[in-house]
Amino acid sequence: MKVLASAPGKVILCGEHAVVFSEPAIVMAINKRAFVSAELRSDNAVYISSTDLNLSGCFTEEAFKSEVKESEAAAKLRPIWVAVKKTLELSNKNLGVNVFVHSVIPPSIGLGSSAAVAVATVAAVGRATGIRVSKKEICSVAHEAEKVVHGQPSGIDTSISTYGGVIAFRRDEGFVPLKTHTRISIIIGNTKIERSTGDLVRHVRKLRELYPNVINLLIHAIGHVSVMAAEALRKGNLSQLGNLMNINHGLLVAIGVSNENLDRLVAVAREAGALGAKLTGAGGGGCMIALTTSGKAKLIAKAISEAGGDSMIIRGSAGGVRTWVA
């Protein structure tokens, strides 16, 4: 039996970096998804193939044998293996599995690609083994895999990928779904610069150690922006949400996680009529987002493209992780 699963990527509307320090953040699932198929093997090996990374290999206990690019494959496929291994442990069975990964979420640009892959992997492998894995368990196991990628992630990416929709998230407290009564049109602008989330999180931690009285105030301000953004979403006040996104970007610039490329795309999006624009995710490259009405989406996307970014018009996704049998 082959089981398939998919899980969505995400954009953070407000609160990145502050969420690491237990401030709230607002995050939305998007209609870009990762897909994973899983089928059991006759031995206890774990074979993983990723078409997007063009990497594949087989894990047996702690050993790994790659079909191509041994060292690169071991590092990049290991988080998926952790997700598989910990899911198999839930079954209490000595099983092996073949896992095939395909994602339409570009990696390393702040859209939650690794979390979506981890969530879909746990869901697919869990169902393939015949055990009932709750969404809470899927999220928890996927979070363990994310630690391999990001060190100490907040858990926001795995939460939104598992449950979907729009959520307000606070580390150590969990999340609450946010009901939105208006369509949210978002344009993503990709700087095409890959960056390390872990490195940027460490940068903010270091800055906070050096200047705690300043950085703590900025982090708390970002958290307060998220609280106000949640209320704006509940009321359907997109103009207010846009203003708050603009403020959030300024605060992220102040803690040193933006750069010239992101700032340029943010500026042109606002000039083209966006209600608000900011970087999304860790920063340092990756993506920015622009909030707009549907009538201006193409104009803003064109402005972003002309300024050197790859633009995508996306919509929110109500659906979290899902599985089905092939």
Secondary structure, 3 states (H helix, E strand, C coil): CCEEEEEEEEEEEECCCHHHHCCCEEEEEEEEEEEEEEEEECCCCEEEEECCCCEEEEEECCEEEECCCHHHHHHHHHHHHHHHHHHHHHHCCCCEEEEEEEECCCCCCCCCHHHHHHHHHHHHHHHHCCCCCCHHHHHHHHHHHHHHHHCCCCCHHHHHHHHCCEEEEECCCEEEECCCCCCCEEEEEECCCCCCHHHHHHHHHHHHHHCHHHHHHHHHHHHHHHHHHHHHHHHCCHHHHHHHHHHHHHHHHHCCCCCHHHHHHHHHHHHCCCCEEEEECCCCCCEEEEEECHHHHHHHHHHHHHCCCEEEEEEECCCCCEEEEC
